[in-house]
């Protein structure tokens, strides 16, 4: 399968998990640090897992809204929370594990589940991780306020 990119993002990391990341347009310009859970100092810094979670949640929510529009469904404002974990794999390396909580208010549970399942087939992050990263989906139909409070 050949994909012709219609947009390419560029970012540079220096110093790895205890360094700095910056996008080519300088909009993203952050210090990164190893979290305490991985043996680092932690603190008020981001890390690669948070950046991946932010990207995946935004992309999946966009894919979900694309599916909702194509299905001509009527929902409230959707939201997606991504939990990205890192741990050791069986080969002695590291692996990611992801849980996506997709909230689709103002529809019944079966409709929400179907929309989220279709979004999982459309989302570029889901397609990139499929077969490589364990991704679990959870679908709720809470009000936007209730979902936000459940953080």
N, C-alpha and C positions, 0 to 999 in steps of 0.2 A: 504494500500500500504506500503510495507516495502522497505526501501532504505538502501543499504549497502554502507557506506561511503568509498570512495577511497582516500579521503584526509580530514583532519580535522584541521581547524585553531583554535588557542587558543590565547585569549587575556584577560587581566585582567584590570579592571578599579578600581581605588581607588579615592574617593572624588567626585564621580558622575560628574555632569556637570562643576564643578569647581575643577577638579582634574587632574588625569594622567591616560593614557592608555598605555599599553605595550604588545606586542605580546610575545609569549613564546620564540621565537628565537631572540627577541630584535630588529628586523628590524624595527618594528613600535614602536616608543617610543616618545609619544607626550603629551604635556600639553593640557588640554581641559578647555574651559571657556564658560560660558553662554554668548551668543551674546547679544548685546545691545537691540535688538528687543524683547528679552525675559526678559529684566530687569537686565541683567548682565553688567559687565564692558566692555565686548568685547575685542578688542585688537588683537594682532598678534598670535592668538591661533586658534585651530580647535575646532569643536563641533560635537556631534553625527550625526547631519543632514548632515554635510559636509562629514563625513566618510561614511555614508550610500550612499550619492550621488556618491562618488568616487567608491565605491564597485559596485553599481548598474550600473553605466555607463560603467565600465570596463567589467563587466559580460555580459551586454547586447551587447556590441560591439563584444565580443567574440562569443556570440550566433549568432549574425548577420553574422559574418564571417564564422561560421560553416554552416549556412543555405546557404550562397552564394556558398561555396565550394560544398555542397551536390546538389544544384540546377545547378551546373556548369555554374553559371552566371559570367560575366566579369564586374567588377566595378572598380572604383578608390578606393583609400584608404578611408575607412569608419571612421566615428567618431560619438560618442554619448555623448550628454550633458544631464546630469540629474539635474533637479530642484527638490529639496526635501523641502517641506514646512511642518510646524507643526502648529497646531491650536487646539482649543477646539472642542470636539465632542458633540453630543446631550446627551450623558450619563454623562456629567460632567468631563470627562477625556480628554486626548489628543489624537490626531490622525495625521497621516501623509498624505500628498497628493503629488503625484509625476507627473511630466511631463518629458517625455523622448523626446529629439530632436535627431533623428537619421538622419545622412547625408550619402546618398549613391550616390556618383557622378558617372557620365559616364553611366547612364541608364535613361530610361524614368520614369516619375513619377509613372505610374501604376506598373511598375516592382519594383521600390523602395518600394512602399507601400506594395506590396505583400511580399517582402523579410522581411520587418520590422514586418509585421503581423505574419509571420512564426517564426521569432526570438522571438517574445513575447510569443509564445507557448513553446519555447525551453528553454529560459533563466531561470535558477533556482531562481533568484530574482523575476522575473515576476510570476513564479509559486508559490513562497512563499507569495507574496503580493496579489495574485488574490483573490478577495472576501473580503479582509481585508483592502486594501489601494486603494484609487482612483488613477488610473494610466492612464494618457492621453498620446497618442503617436502623435508626429508630425514628418513627413518625409520630408526631403529636398533633392535636387539633386545638390547642390551647389558645386563649386570647393572646395578643401580642404582649400585653402587660404581664400575664401569668407566665409566659415563656421567658421573658426577660428576667422576672423575679426568680425563676428556677435555675439561675446561673449558678 
